[in-house]
Amino acid sequence: MKINRYEDISQIEREAKRDYIDRHSAFVHCAASAVKGEKFKVKIQVGEEYKHPDDFDHYISWVQLWDGEKMLAQTTLSAGTMGSAPSQVEVDLYIVPTKSMKLMAHAFCTKHGLWQSNEVAVEVAE
């Protein structure tokens, strides 16, 4: 399966392409540091500037959080979860880190496939 990645949309001239890339891309939002053994909040958001459809045949069906090659969590969504209106899917996850992490998110669009975020490094202190 092809994995699509975010491109810097400020460098793209065509609005349709900017919209397409942004609304499918997953973004990881979290602090740059955490404390070992304490809950740590990670937000995954699909799309930052543009909203994604939530139609019966075109919606974000799941998002995953990864630390390198280890999947930490997955949330599954059904068509209509976002009120059948375009929106930015947001999932808040709480994990308990034991070591420094390289977090990445995946989002799956039922029409346009798998999208991968950029990696976010998190240092974990004792």
N, C-alpha and C positions, 0 to 999 in steps of 0.2 A: 504494500500500500504506500502510495506517495505521501510524504509528510510535507505540508506547506508551512512556510515560515514567514514571519512578519518582515516587511521591508519598510524602510524609513519613508513614510508617505509624504513627507515634506519635499522629497526629491522626485515625486511622481507628478506629472503634469495633468493627466486625465482624471477628472473627478470620479468617474465610474470605477476606475481601477483603485483609487484611494479608498473609496467606499467599500469595495469588495475585499481588499486586504485587511482594512481595519476591523470591519464588523465580524470577521471570522477569526481574528487573531486572539490568542489567549495572552493575558498579562498577569504576572505574579506581583502582588503588592504586599510587602512585609518589611519589618525592620531589618537592618543590616547585621544585627547581633541579637543573640538569645542567651539564656542561662540554662545550663545543663539541668535536666530534670524538671524544669518549669514549663507550664503551658505557653505556647508560642502561636500567635495568630497569623494566619496566612490567608490573604484574599486572592481568589482567582476571578478575574473579570474578562469576559469575552467582548471585545470591542471597547475602544476608549472614546473615539469621536463619533462613531456611527453605530446605529442600533441594528440588531440582527432580527430577521423575521421570526415569528413564532406560529407558523402555519402547520397544518396537519402533515404536509409533505416536505417542509423545509424549516427545520429548527435545530437547535443545539441539543443533541441527545445525551451527551455526557461530557464531564470535565474530570481530569485526573491531575493529581499532584505527584511529582516524582522527585526523588533525591538521587541524582545520577541515574543508575539503571534500576533502582528500587522504587516501585510504586508505593506511595504512602497512603493515598486515599482516592476514592472515586465517588462522584455524585452522578446519578442518572436522572434525567429529566424526560418528561413526556410532552408531546405536542400540547400546547395550551397552558403549560405551567406558568408562563409569563403573561397570561391573560389574553392570549391570541393576538397580541399587539407587538410590534417591533420594540425590542428592549436590549439592554446589555445584561446578559446573565452574570450574576455575582454570587460566588459561593465563599463563605467564610469557613475556614477549617482551623482547628486547634490541634497542634501536634506537640509532643514532648521530645525535644531533641536530646541526643546523647553525645553528638559530635558535630563538627562543622558540616554544613550542607551546601549542596549545589542544587537549588530548587528549580524546577521546570514544570510548566503546565501543558497539558494537551486538551484540546477541545475537538469534539466531533460534530460536524454539520451533516445532516442527513442528505444534503444535496451536493455539498462541496468538499466532503471528506475531512481528513485529519489535519489539525493545525497545531503547531508547537510554539511555545513562548521562547523568549530569550532566557538564558540561565541567570539566576539570581543567587549570588554567594551570600551565605549567612554564617558568621563566625559564632561559635558556641563557647562560652566561657564557663569555667568550673563554678 
